[in-house]
Amino acid sequence: MNASNFSKHIARLTQIYSTALDQCNAEGGGFDAILLHSGSEHHYFADDRGIPFQAFGHFCHWLPVNRPNQFVLFCPGQKSVYFQVVPNDFWYDQSIDMEDWWAEQFNVIRLSSVAELGQHLPGKVIAYLGAQPELAKSLGLELSQINPGRLTAYLDFCRAVKSDYELDQLREANRIALQGHAAARQCFIEGGNEYEIHLAFLRACDILENESPYTNIVALDEKSAILHYQFKRREPAEAAQVLLIDAGCRLHGYGSDITRTHTKDEAHPVFRSLLSSMERLEQDLVTQIKPGMAYQELHDSALDRITSLLIEHDICKGSKDDLQEQQLAQLFMPHGVGHLLGIQVHDVGGHQKDSAGNSSPPSKHSPALRNTRIMEENMVFTVEPGLYFIPLLLEQERNTARGRLINWSLVDELYPCGGIRVEDNVRVRRSAAENLTRQFE
């Protein structure tokens, strides 16, 4: 681990948080410090079984510790404090590894319970950032001090642009995840089912399922037309023709998000041709990325290219203008072409147009687009065009004006193939964008 990069990362966060406080206070906030809470552990209703824990994103921005009831106190001009709560507990392992590369950036105060926290807080006006307002109230904080909107908007907006430390984590998370994707593809070629392919990915990445940044999507054939398909079928799958796997890896809180679609040689020739075209389309989109470009433009470019593919492969008939007027591409790609990426897979601030929290909604023709930001150097996001044969969307168009532009006999043949998605993680640079994913393939 590069301790120097983490030190610079903390220095950058210190500047961001100082500016956030200044701007919030200029509008009447009156805060002297910020207390970041990793979050509390929760249990399933009427059960004593814990729900897998995931620390609050802004806490993870400071500390790579994914544990409940940990705290970071930021006071401008002072070294930040890490309140490490380690309960006296013989039921569970509560130990926390203190690695020098990050621990030396904090004053560490060890507590045995959250109840001890209040006596260590300074006599200052503190803003609480976290998911447990009741805990903040128990510390004597007023409602106005809990997740102040002006403060969180500024911090959300800044998360899109990454430090060198963060880029290091994202690169390595991509490299490890691609080991899993290679193993998953091999398992598919050898006739593995969804469950076996899922296990092959986890084993190759050397992770447990709850250590993944999100639930793996492992879809064979028609299930690959379900965008967030959540199950893992166990029945024999030697005859499966298509695999869509959307899976990533997390490192020190930062997650990769990669999708690959594979076919066997016997798959429908039109679908195989579509997959080759979509792979070229996705990489062409990456070459368009540059500072100052609106992400909406990238999405619109994807829709334009997909419209052409629908015509070229005889899936739709008519002129390109006809298809665009009827928004045919959106029937086949109903999601956005990507989203911000970092600590959270769908990272915060995607619709913000400034640090004050003003929003920039997506175009009406693509309401599912999660990112409308203007691209900046070192911003990281996904690029993931898709083309799917989704009965739920297509069948209602059989007898409409839009439907008359669709080659239904071919669509019926392609329904069993499901769909295609190709996804890389990309960093904006002044020159050519850095593909954080492809550099490891």
C-alpha positions as CSV (number, residue, x, y, z in Angstrom):
1,M,0.0,0.0,0.0
2,N,1.3,3.5,-0.9
3,A,1.2,5.3,2.4
4,S,2.2,8.5,0.7
5,N,-0.9,8.5,-1.6
6,F,-3.1,7.9,1.4
7,S,-1.5,10.8,3.3
8,K,-2.2,13.0,0.3
9,H,-5.7,11.7,0.1
10,I,-6.3,12.7,3.8
11,A,-4.8,16.1,3.1
12,R,-7.2,16.5,0.2
13,L,-10.2,15.5,2.3
14,T,-9.1,17.9,5.0
15,Q,-9.3,20.7,2.5
16,I,-12.6,19.6,1.1
17,Y,-14.2,19.3,4.5
18,S,-12.8,22.7,5.6
19,T,-14.3,24.3,2.5
20,A,-17.6,22.5,3.1
21,L,-17.8,23.9,6.6
22,D,-16.9,27.4,5.5
23,Q,-19.6,27.4,2.8
24,C,-22.2,25.8,5.1
25,N,-21.4,28.3,7.9
26,A,-21.6,31.2,5.4
27,E,-25.3,30.3,5.1
28,G,-25.9,30.1,8.8
29,G,-24.7,26.6,9.7
30,G,-22.5,27.6,12.6
31,F,-20.6,24.3,12.8
32,D,-17.2,23.9,14.3
33,A,-16.6,20.2,13.6
34,I,-18.0,17.1,11.7
35,L,-18.6,13.7,13.3
36,L,-18.8,10.9,10.8
37,H,-20.5,7.7,11.9
38,S,-19.9,4.4,10.0
39,G,-23.4,3.2,11.0
40,S,-25.0,0.7,13.3
41,E,-25.6,-3.0,12.9
42,H,-29.2,-4.0,12.2
43,H,-31.1,-7.3,12.5
44,Y,-33.8,-8.9,10.5
45,F,-37.3,-8.3,12.0
46,A,-38.1,-10.6,14.9
47,D,-34.7,-12.3,14.6
48,D,-31.3,-12.1,16.2
49,R,-29.5,-12.6,12.9
50,G,-27.6,-9.5,11.7
51,I,-28.0,-7.9,8.3
52,P,-24.6,-7.7,6.5
53,F,-23.1,-4.4,7.4
54,Q,-21.9,-1.7,5.0
55,A,-20.3,1.4,6.4
56,F,-21.6,4.9,5.4
57,G,-19.9,6.2,2.3
58,H,-18.6,9.4,3.7
59,F,-17.0,7.5,6.6
60,C,-15.4,5.1,4.2
61,H,-14.0,8.1,2.3
62,W,-11.8,8.7,5.4
63,L,-11.2,5.2,6.8
64,P,-11.0,1.7,5.2
65,V,-12.8,0.1,8.2
66,N,-16.1,-1.6,7.4
67,R,-17.3,-2.0,11.0
68,P,-20.4,-0.7,12.8
69,N,-20.2,2.2,15.3
70,Q,-16.9,3.6,14.3
71,F,-16.4,7.4,14.3
72,V,-14.2,10.0,12.7
73,L,-14.1,13.6,14.2
74,F,-13.0,16.3,11.8
75,C,-12.0,19.7,13.3
76,P,-10.3,22.2,11.0
77,G,-6.7,22.8,11.9
78,Q,-6.4,19.6,14.0
79,K,-5.5,16.1,13.2
80,S,-8.6,14.1,12.7
81,V,-9.6,11.7,15.5
82,Y,-10.7,8.0,14.9
83,F,-12.9,6.8,17.8
84,Q,-12.4,3.1,17.5
85,V,-15.2,1.3,19.4
86,V,-14.2,-2.3,20.3
87,P,-16.9,-3.9,22.5
88,N,-16.0,-6.4,25.2
89,D,-17.6,-9.3,23.4
90,F,-17.0,-13.1,23.5
91,W,-19.7,-13.9,21.0
92,Y,-18.0,-12.3,18.0
93,D,-14.5,-11.3,16.9
94,Q,-14.5,-7.5,17.4
95,S,-10.8,-6.9,16.7
96,I,-9.8,-4.3,14.1
97,D,-6.5,-4.5,12.2
98,M,-4.6,-1.3,12.6
99,E,-2.4,-0.9,9.5
100,D,0.2,1.8,9.8
101,W,-0.4,3.3,6.3
102,W,-3.8,4.6,7.4
103,A,-3.7,4.6,11.3
104,E,-0.8,7.1,11.4
105,Q,-3.1,9.7,9.8
106,F,-5.4,9.8,12.9
107,N,-5.3,10.3,16.6
108,V,-6.8,7.0,17.6
109,I,-8.9,6.8,20.8
110,R,-10.1,3.4,21.7
111,L,-13.5,3.0,23.4
112,S,-15.4,-0.1,24.7
113,S,-18.8,1.2,23.9
114,V,-20.6,4.0,22.0
115,A,-21.8,5.3,25.4
116,E,-18.3,6.5,26.1
117,L,-18.2,8.7,23.0
118,G,-19.9,11.7,24.5
119,Q,-17.3,12.4,27.1
120,H,-14.6,12.6,24.5
121,L,-16.3,15.0,22.1
122,P,-15.0,18.6,22.3
123,G,-17.3,21.4,23.5
124,K,-18.0,22.6,19.9
125,V,-21.0,22.7,17.6
126,I,-20.8,19.4,15.8
127,A,-22.5,18.4,12.6
128,Y,-23.4,14.6,12.6
129,L,-23.2,12.7,9.3
130,G,-24.6,9.2,9.4
131,A,-27.7,7.0,9.3
132,Q,-28.7,7.0,13.0
133,P,-30.2,10.3,14.0
134,E,-31.3,8.9,17.4
135,L,-27.7,8.3,18.3
136,A,-26.9,11.9,17.3
137,K,-29.7,13.1,19.5
138,S,-28.4,11.0,22.4
139,L,-25.2,13.0,22.1
140,G,-27.1,16.2,22.6
141,L,-27.2,17.3,19.0
142,E,-30.2,19.2,17.6
143,L,-32.1,18.3,14.4
144,S,-30.3,21.1,12.5
145,Q,-27.0,19.4,13.3
146,I,-27.9,16.0,11.8
147,N,-27.0,15.5,8.1
148,P,-27.3,19.2,7.2
149,G,-28.4,19.4,3.6
150,R,-25.9,22.1,2.5
151,L,-23.0,20.2,4.0
152,T,-23.9,16.8,2.5
153,A,-24.6,18.3,-0.9
154,Y,-21.1,19.7,-1.0
155,L,-19.5,16.4,0.1
156,D,-21.6,14.3,-2.3
157,F,-20.6,16.5,-5.2
158,C,-16.9,16.2,-4.4
159,R,-16.9,12.4,-4.2
160,A,-17.1,12.1,-8.0
161,V,-13.5,13.2,-8.5
162,K,-10.9,10.8,-7.2
163,S,-7.5,11.1,-5.5
164,D,-4.5,9.0,-6.5
165,Y,-5.2,6.8,-3.5
166,E,-8.8,6.1,-4.7
167,L,-7.7,5.5,-8.2
168,D,-5.2,2.9,-6.9
169,Q,-8.0,1.0,-5.1
170,L,-10.3,1.1,-8.2
171,R,-7.6,-0.2,-10.5
172,E,-6.8,-3.1,-8.2
173,A,-10.5,-3.8,-7.7
174,N,-10.8,-4.0,-11.5
175,R,-7.8,-6.3,-11.8
176,I,-9.0,-8.8,-9.2
177,A,-12.6,-8.8,-10.6
178,L,-11.3,-9.6,-14.1
179,Q,-9.7,-12.8,-12.6
180,G,-13.3,-13.7,-11.5
181,H,-14.7,-12.9,-14.9
182,A,-12.2,-15.1,-16.7
183,A,-13.0,-18.0,-14.3
184,A,-16.8,-17.4,-14.8
185,R,-16.4,-17.5,-18.6
186,Q,-14.5,-20.7,-18.5
187,C,-17.1,-22.3,-16.2
188,F,-19.8,-21.2,-18.7
189,I,-18.0,-22.7,-21.6
190,E,-17.6,-26.0,-19.7
191,G,-21.4,-26.1,-19.1
192,G,-21.6,-24.7,-15.6
193,N,-25.0,-23.4,-14.3
194,E,-25.6,-20.0,-12.8
195,Y,-24.8,-21.1,-9.3
196,E,-21.5,-22.7,-10.4
197,I,-20.5,-19.7,-12.4
198,H,-21.2,-17.5,-9.4
199,L,-19.0,-19.6,-7.2
200,A,-16.2,-19.7,-9.8
201,F,-16.2,-15.9,-9.8
202,L,-16.0,-15.7,-6.0
203,R,-13.3,-18.3,-5.8
204,A,-11.1,-16.7,-8.4
205,C,-11.4,-13.3,-6.6
206,D,-10.9,-15.0,-3.2
207,I,-13.9,-13.2,-1.7
208,L,-17.1,-14.2,0.2
209,E,-20.4,-13.1,-1.3
210,N,-21.0,-10.4,1.3
211,E,-17.6,-9.0,0.5
212,S,-18.7,-8.1,-3.0
213,P,-19.6,-4.5,-3.7
214,Y,-23.1,-5.7,-4.9
215,T,-24.9,-8.9,-5.6
216,N,-23.5,-10.7,-8.6
217,I,-25.8,-10.9,-11.6
218,V,-25.2,-14.2,-13.3
219,A,-27.7,-14.8,-16.0
220,L,-27.9,-17.5,-18.7
221,D,-30.0,-17.2,-21.9
222,E,-33.4,-15.5,-21.4
223,K,-32.6,-14.4,-17.8
224,S,-30.0,-12.0,-19.2
225,A,-32.9,-9.8,-20.3
226,I,-33.6,-9.1,-16.6
227,L,-31.5,-6.1,-15.8
228,H,-30.9,-6.9,-12.1
229,Y,-31.5,-10.6,-12.2
230,Q,-31.0,-11.8,-8.7
231,F,-31.2,-15.6,-8.6
232,K,-28.7,-18.4,-9.3
233,R,-30.3,-21.4,-11.0
234,R,-28.8,-24.8,-10.1
235,E,-30.2,-27.0,-12.8
236,P,-27.9,-28.4,-15.5
237,A,-27.0,-25.7,-18.1
238,E,-24.9,-27.5,-20.7
239,A,-27.2,-26.3,-23.4
240,A,-27.0,-22.6,-22.4
241,Q,-25.9,-20.3,-25.2
242,V,-25.5,-16.9,-23.5
243,L,-23.9,-15.7,-20.3
244,L,-24.3,-12.2,-19.0
245,I,-22.3,-11.6,-15.8
246,D,-22.2,-8.3,-13.9
247,A,-19.9,-8.6,-11.0
248,G,-17.1,-6.7,-9.2
249,C,-14.7,-6.7,-6.4
250,R,-14.3,-4.3,-3.4
251,L,-10.9,-3.1,-2.0
252,H,-10.6,-0.8,1.0
253,G,-14.2,0.2,0.4
254,Y,-13.9,0.9,-3.3
255,G,-15.8,-1.3,-5.7
256,S,-15.4,-2.2,-9.4
257,D,-18.5,-2.8,-11.5
258,I,-17.8,-4.9,-14.7
259,T,-20.2,-6.6,-17.1
260,R,-19.3,-9.1,-19.8
261,T,-21.5,-11.0,-22.2
262,H,-20.4,-14.3,-23.7
263,T,-21.8,-16.7,-26.2
264,K,-21.1,-20.2,-27.4
265,D,-20.4,-20.9,-31.0
266,E,-23.9,-22.3,-31.5
267,A,-25.7,-19.2,-30.4
268,H,-28.0,-17.4,-32.8
269,P,-25.7,-15.7,-35.5
270,V,-27.5,-12.4,-35.3
271,F,-27.1,-12.3,-31.6
272,R,-23.4,-13.1,-31.9
273,S,-23.0,-10.3,-34.5
274,L,-24.8,-7.9,-32.1
275,L,-22.5,-8.8,-29.3
276,S,-19.4,-8.1,-31.4
277,S,-21.0,-4.7,-32.5
278,M,-21.8,-3.8,-28.9
279,E,-18.3,-4.5,-27.8
280,R,-17.0,-2.2,-30.4
281,L,-19.7,0.4,-29.6
282,E,-18.7,0.4,-25.9
283,Q,-15.1,0.9,-26.5
284,D,-15.8,3.7,-29.1
285,L,-17.9,5.5,-26.4
286,V,-14.9,5.4,-24.1
287,T,-12.8,7.2,-26.7
288,Q,-15.3,10.1,-26.7
289,I,-14.8,10.9,-23.0
290,K,-13.1,14.2,-22.2
291,P,-13.3,17.0,-19.6
292,G,-16.2,19.4,-20.2
293,M,-18.4,16.8,-21.9
294,A,-21.9,16.3,-20.4
295,Y,-22.5,12.6,-19.5
296,Q,-26.0,13.0,-21.1
297,E,-24.1,13.4,-24.4
298,L,-22.4,10.1,-24.0
299,H,-25.8,8.4,-23.3
300,D,-27.4,10.1,-26.3
301,S,-24.4,8.9,-28.4
302,A,-25.1,5.3,-27.2
303,L,-28.7,5.5,-28.2
304,D,-27.8,6.9,-31.6
305,R,-25.4,4.0,-32.2
306,I,-27.8,1.4,-31.0
307,T,-30.5,2.8,-33.3
308,S,-28.1,2.1,-36.2
309,L,-27.4,-1.4,-34.9
310,L,-31.1,-2.2,-34.8
311,I,-31.4,-1.3,-38.5
312,E,-28.1,-3.0,-39.6
313,H,-29.2,-6.3,-38.0
314,D,-32.8,-6.1,-39.4
315,I,-34.3,-6.0,-35.9
316,C,-36.1,-2.8,-36.8
317,K,-37.1,-1.4,-40.2
318,G,-37.6,2.1,-41.4
319,S,-35.3,5.1,-41.5
320,K,-33.0,6.1,-38.6
321,D,-35.1,9.3,-38.2
322,D,-38.3,7.1,-37.9
323,L,-36.7,5.0,-35.1
324,Q,-35.4,8.0,-33.3
325,E,-38.7,9.8,-33.4
326,Q,-40.4,6.7,-31.9
327,Q,-37.5,6.2,-29.4
328,L,-37.0,2.6,-30.4
329,A,-33.5,2.4,-28.9
330,Q,-35.0,3.0,-25.5
331,L,-37.1,-0.1,-25.8
332,F,-34.0,-2.2,-26.3
333,M,-31.8,-0.2,-23.8
334,P,-34.1,1.1,-21.0
335,H,-31.3,2.0,-18.6
336,G,-28.7,4.7,-18.6
337,V,-25.3,4.2,-20.2
338,G,-23.6,4.4,-16.8
339,H,-23.3,6.0,-13.4
340,L,-20.7,7.4,-11.0
341,L,-18.5,4.8,-9.3
342,G,-16.4,4.8,-6.1
343,I,-17.2,3.9,-2.6
344,Q,-20.8,3.1,-3.6
345,V,-21.5,1.3,-6.8
346,H,-24.1,3.8,-7.8
347,D,-22.2,6.7,-6.2
348,V,-23.8,9.8,-4.8
349,G,-24.1,13.2,-6.6
350,G,-24.9,11.8,-10.1
351,H,-27.7,14.3,-10.7
352,Q,-26.0,17.3,-9.0
353,K,-24.9,20.2,-11.2
354,D,-23.1,22.0,-8.5
355,S,-21.9,21.7,-4.9
356,A,-24.9,23.6,-3.6
357,G,-27.1,20.6,-4.4
358,N,-28.9,22.0,-7.4
359,S,-29.9,19.1,-9.7
360,S,-29.7,18.4,-13.4
361,P,-32.3,15.8,-14.2
362,P,-31.8,13.4,-17.2
363,S,-33.6,14.0,-20.4
364,K,-37.3,13.0,-20.5
365,H,-36.5,10.3,-23.1
366,S,-34.1,8.6,-20.6
367,P,-35.4,9.0,-17.1
368,A,-33.3,6.1,-15.8
369,L,-30.0,7.8,-16.5
370,R,-28.1,8.0,-13.1
371,N,-25.4,10.4,-14.2
372,T,-25.9,13.9,-15.7
373,R,-22.7,15.5,-14.5
374,I,-20.2,17.5,-16.6
375,M,-17.1,15.4,-16.9
376,E,-14.1,16.5,-14.9
377,E,-10.5,15.2,-14.8
378,N,-10.2,12.2,-12.4
379,M,-14.0,11.7,-12.3
380,V,-14.7,7.9,-12.4
381,F,-17.9,6.3,-13.8
382,T,-19.1,3.3,-15.7
383,V,-19.8,3.0,-19.4
384,E,-22.3,0.2,-20.0
385,P,-24.4,0.2,-23.1
386,G,-26.9,-2.6,-23.4
387,L,-29.3,-4.2,-25.9
388,Y,-31.9,-6.6,-24.6
389,F,-35.0,-8.5,-25.8
390,I,-37.3,-7.9,-22.9
391,P,-40.8,-9.3,-23.4
392,L,-42.3,-7.0,-20.8
393,L,-41.4,-4.0,-22.8
394,L,-41.6,-5.3,-26.3
395,E,-44.8,-7.3,-26.3
396,Q,-47.0,-4.3,-25.4
397,E,-45.8,-2.7,-28.7
398,R,-46.9,-5.4,-31.1
399,N,-49.9,-3.5,-32.3
400,T,-48.7,0.1,-31.9
401,A,-47.0,2.6,-34.3
402,R,-43.7,1.8,-32.7
403,G,-44.3,-1.9,-33.0
404,R,-44.8,-1.6,-36.8
405,L,-41.1,-0.7,-37.0
406,I,-40.0,-4.0,-35.3
407,N,-39.2,-7.2,-37.1
408,W,-41.2,-9.5,-34.8
409,S,-40.2,-12.8,-36.5
410,L,-36.5,-12.1,-35.7
411,V,-37.3,-10.7,-32.2
412,D,-39.2,-14.0,-31.4
413,E,-36.0,-15.9,-32.4
414,L,-33.8,-13.7,-30.2
415,Y,-36.0,-13.7,-27.1
416,P,-34.3,-16.9,-25.8
417,C,-30.9,-15.2,-26.0
418,G,-31.9,-12.5,-23.5
419,G,-29.6,-9.6,-23.8
420,I,-26.2,-8.0,-24.0
421,R,-24.4,-5.6,-21.7
422,V,-20.7,-4.5,-21.8
423,E,-19.4,-2.5,-19.0
424,D,-16.1,-0.9,-18.1
425,N,-14.9,1.5,-15.4
426,V,-13.4,4.7,-16.8
427,R,-11.4,7.6,-15.4
428,V,-11.6,11.0,-17.2
429,R,-8.2,12.5,-18.2
430,R,-7.2,15.6,-20.2
431,S,-6.0,13.4,-23.0
432,A,-7.5,9.9,-23.6
433,A,-9.7,8.5,-20.9
434,E,-8.1,5.7,-18.8
435,N,-10.0,2.5,-19.0
436,L,-9.5,1.1,-15.5
437,T,-10.9,-2.3,-16.7
438,R,-9.5,-3.0,-20.1
439,Q,-5.9,-2.3,-19.1
440,F,-5.9,-5.6,-17.2
441,E,-7.4,-7.8,-19.9
